[in-house]
Structure formats: structure tokens, C-alpha cells
């Protein structure tokens, strides 16, 4: 690969891997399908986690989330290439458990959302630092080894926990409400995308900033639909919201599994 002056290793990797190698373990992210499913998964995970927390004892709910996450990640690690069902199942279970991790610090241990947001931000920075020190890149197009996949899923889990804490921070601590929080983070979500497409901001940086912000978008709107009206919500119930969001997510994943629209071969010419 020709090394261009002023171009970073991450940028060279992304230019060479505009599509996903058949041996890669993640989908193509420059598609509307990826971001729609990602936001749906965050909302579904929030609603599912809240449903479990309100209907089961904390230890049992946490165990269900942890076991589900372990099984989903095991399936993802076993496959040797990107498969839509296994990948998005893992994302969905990370969404459920990530919500539990963030809510657990606040509800069970009494940690303020500002402190938990800072805590998960530090964890995310540490994971990023370890990943880059080991692999010299944070590009998702490089997820082709077991070690890189471990770093990837550790990062994903940290982003879900951080995003959950941030959404609750703005909605409850800052008292702007769930719906307004969703709109706020939706506006912020557009910034890295515009930065990448218009100002050519580093694609890896733009991706991970946008990825973190999808979590409070989905979670805020999910809470708005599910919580009682006296909390500013629509009072649909957490279980109903989880099902309502899961249905389009499953349909889209099924479509991608058959159409393979989120997989593009790397051009080797």
C-alpha cells in the first residue's frame, strides 16, 4: 500500500477497506442500515433492561443480562466472518447489559450520573489506548483477528454504558426530559457525520463519536415512550417498547442476512 504524505495509518486502512473484507467480523458502516439498526438496538436494549429490572430481583435480572451477553459473544467469536444474525445479536445483548451496568452504578450504588459518565468515559479512553498501543489502529475495518475483536467488543460495551449514563444525565439530572434529550443527541449525532463528509474529519474519530451518540438517542426516545406520563413519557410500558423496537430491528437484520447489502468485497485492483 502506498504511503501518502500527511495520511495516518487509520486513514490508509479506511481508504483501502471502503468495503468489508469477506474475512472481516463487522458490517459496512457507511450504510443507512447500520445506523438505523444500531439506534433501534440501543432503544430495545434500554427497554429490555428496564423491563427486567422492574419484574425481577436485581441479581436475577443482572444474571439474565450477563448470561445472554456471554452466549451472544461466544456465538460471535465462533464464526469466522461477519454474519448479520450473530453480529447484531451480540450488539443487542451488549445494549441490554450495558444499560444494566450504567443503571446499576446509579440505582444500586447511588453513584450520580455525572460521576458514572466520567467513569465510563475513562474506561473507554483506557480501552482505546490499549487497543491502539497493541494494534496501532482503531479502525473497525481491521477487525480480522481474535485480539482485535476482543478490543472491539470491549469498546462497544464501554460506549453503551457511557451513552446510557449520558442520556440519563441530561434527561434526569439536568432535567431536560427524555424527548428533549433524544433530540439533543440526535443533533449532536449529525455533527461527526457532517464533519466526515464535508470537512474530511478523520473517519475513525468520526465513527466512534457517532457510535457513542447513538446510544443516548435510542435510549432517550425509548424511555420517553415507555415511562409513565408523570415522568414526561407516553406510558406504553417497557415490555411493549422493547417488542415494538425489536420487530423492525429483526426485519432489517433478516433483510441484510439475505441481501448482503452491508457487505462489500475489498477491491484488490
Secondary structure, DSSP 8 states (H G I E B T S, - for coil): ----TT--HHHHHHHHTSS--TT-SS--SSSHHHHHHHHHHHHHHHHHHHHHHHHS-HHHHHHHHHHHHHHHHHHHHHSSS--HHHHHHHHHHHHHHHHHHHHIIIIIT---HHHHHHHHHHHHHHHHHHHHHHHS---GGG--SHHHHHHHHHHHHHHHHHHHHHHHIIIIIS---HHHHHHHHHHHHHHHHHHHHHH---HHHHHHHHHHHHHHHHHHHHHHHHS-GGGTS----HHHHHHHHHHHHHHHHHHHHHH-TT-------
